[in-house]
């Protein structure tokens, strides 16, 4: 198969590309390095079945140009994996234009490019943030959907654009609603942030909120396995799935304590107070993945296990870089 991956140099995109290449497929990718990093493509670039273009695909003409180049070099892609977006919620709250351009406009441009070149299948990385702040168990049928961040709002609008495209020309659309995803090659997030700040040996680790914020965390390796499983087995025109771990979520306090124990034992933790870290932060939610379980896939790691594995991976990577 030939895959076209937007945001291919990012946390998830780069690891998806590596998995697809290891399976013998061809991958064409695009990234503007607004969050992605060139070094995350080091493995993929060694493979002759990988083609990369650096472009800003928030502009339709750029997206069409990139997809056309992929067609010219490797034939029509079987599927577009649309992962390009602003995934830093706090940054989008501070400047709404970031989410508008990097999330909603990139989705519009990808739809235009797919229609122009004749690609009939799109897999889209959405988010649990589309649900907003709710006390009930979040299922794919929960509603009304009232996101409280620009990130969630532009992801929800992107879902709507893609759903409309499925009525016009797409044969198949997969929408993945992610939980918090952790693992190697991060670009932001609590674990990455805590480890980075502790590297300077501060007198205390400042943590936004009171530490009680609790959310489900999934390891990136399991996320990629789940996405590929859904694409292989869900065959409706529109397919919407929550992807997440089994059981309860993980608190910010648990993450902070384990990061301190792993990287700088004995460092005091200073909580700023309040039930959330920033405007637009959903402090806790409960996530149903029963639809995905009925399809035939379940994760192996709990939320806590995913967090602990990610702490070891990110802390180990940070130590390696300091030793170089």
BELCOR-V654080 format. One record per backbone hydrogen bond with DSSP energy under -0.5 kcal/mol. CO is the residue of the C=O (numbers start at 1). NH is the residue of the N-H. If there is no record, write none. Layout:
BEGIN
co = <CO	CO>
nh = <NH	NH>
END
This chain:
BEGIN
co = <1	1	2	2	3	3	4	4	5	5	6	7	9	10	11	12	13	14	15	16	17	18	19	20	21	26	27	28	29	30	30	31	37	38	39	41	42	43	44	47	49	51	53	53	55	56	58	59	59	60	61	62	63	64	65	66	67	68	69	70	71	79	79	80	80	81	81	82	85	87	88	89	90	91	95	95	96	97	98	99	99	100	101	103	104	105	106	107	108	109	110	111	112	113	114	114	120	120	121	122	123	124	124	126	127	128	129	131	132	136	137	138	139	144	146	149	150	151	152	153	154	155	156	157	158	159	160	161	162	163	164	164	165	165	172	173	174	174	175	175	176	176	177	178	180	182	189	190	191	192	193	194	195	197	198	203	204	205	207	209	209	211	213	214	215	216	218	219	219	220	221	222	223	224	225	226	227	228	229	230	233	237	239	241	243	246	248	250	251	252	253	254	255	256	257	258	259	260	264	268	268	269	270	273	274	278	281	283	286	287	289	290	291	292	292	293	301	302	303	304	305	306	307	308	309	310	311	312	313	314	315	316	317	318	319	320>
nh = <3	26	78	79	5	28	6	81	8	30	83	10	37	14	15	16	17	18	19	20	21	22	23	25	24	3	51	5	53	7	8	55	40	41	42	45	46	46	47	50	27	29	31	55	57	59	60	62	63	64	65	66	67	68	69	70	71	72	73	74	75	4	81	82	123	6	83	125	87	89	92	93	94	95	98	99	100	101	102	103	104	105	106	107	108	109	110	111	112	113	114	115	116	117	118	119	171	172	80	174	82	126	176	178	130	131	132	146	134	286	139	288	142	146	133	153	154	155	156	157	158	159	160	161	162	163	164	165	166	167	167	168	169	170	122	239	124	176	177	241	126	178	243	128	218	220	193	194	195	196	197	198	199	200	201	268	206	270	272	272	273	253	252	285	250	180	182	222	223	224	225	226	227	228	229	230	231	232	233	234	235	173	175	177	179	303	303	215	255	256	257	258	259	260	261	262	263	264	267	205	270	271	207	209	210	281	283	214	138	289	293	294	295	296	297	296	246	306	307	308	309	310	311	312	313	314	315	316	317	318	319	320	321	322	323	324>
END
